[in-house]
Amino acid sequence: MTNEGASTIAARRTRGISQSLGVILLLALTICLASIVAVGAGAWSLEPASPTATFELSADSNHSTIEITHLTGDPIDVETLSVTISIDGTTLAAQPPVPFVGASGFDGAPDGPFNARSDSTWTAGERAGVSIAETNSPTLTAGDSVTVTLAVDGQWTMTLETTAR
């Protein structure tokens, strides 16, 4: 066999390797891209987004009332809401089981959407309030720091703070 014939055979073998190597590289690239897409798709959450809202808190020691005003944002389903009230860092012995009508630790029925007889959707512009009974502790006095924590579905949380007047 001449040198010319040997180089032709070597060239054919090299081209065959190049085609195989190209297929393997394309296959590896496809697998990498599929993995990236699968990880990205898995990171997407199918759970609904948490509500976004702004509230204002006020506390009146003369009437032992706490009022929360929904200023702006998404409506809140009060039936999925939990409210925790603290006075000077101490959590009230009895918490408001919103929505409710008459509960231990609170006087009368609450105002607004906290009342079980009202619409359960708390929308912007609505005010909700509770009157703390003398049997609940600690009691509310002027100058006390009042903290109210709102949680929806046990997840989304907002903490509001004010000083009782």
Steps between C-alpha positions, in 0.01 A plus 500: 500500500633839409521801726220660306266205563589489870426872544159460331407219742621708798291797382188282480558370852546855633177619338314208655632595844402865444140405419473276808655764720254762367201276577628436854554874562149585372351229722690634805385855422136386471517317834652807672232732362222258598640486855507879525140526379386226743666671798355838400151357459526325836584830669171655391242489774144401428384655828315829476699812579471644848274802533652845497332761716567802721339544842485760774472413870350712778441426869270693734568434870185688613276243329753210490455476125740404225414592142670400178423683177566331165645795307591353160574174324351158451181393677561267795279198571437538875413131531866418422634778724652461845556801723745514791495801733780589743520785750847611607641175362256274688251306291137535611378200699200466262547576130217602264380194304411699187237504374292482819196631684563499872820332616668451835733791577313748280200725561206477259534428133796625298468772237520457125620182333614349834127457576376156389172657382671727247656428163812285547700700246699788648552762229682831481326773699344263754580516871499200732511532875476316830427611857722332757309388811627579850529124555768476228859575595703705474270800506538791259612832647616827339861485381504121460669359193247297301608243241258317271616217276283396207556164328307363202487123454771472765759646261482862392570717800486871571586659832346834596608714795361808673489672837166505684354845552 
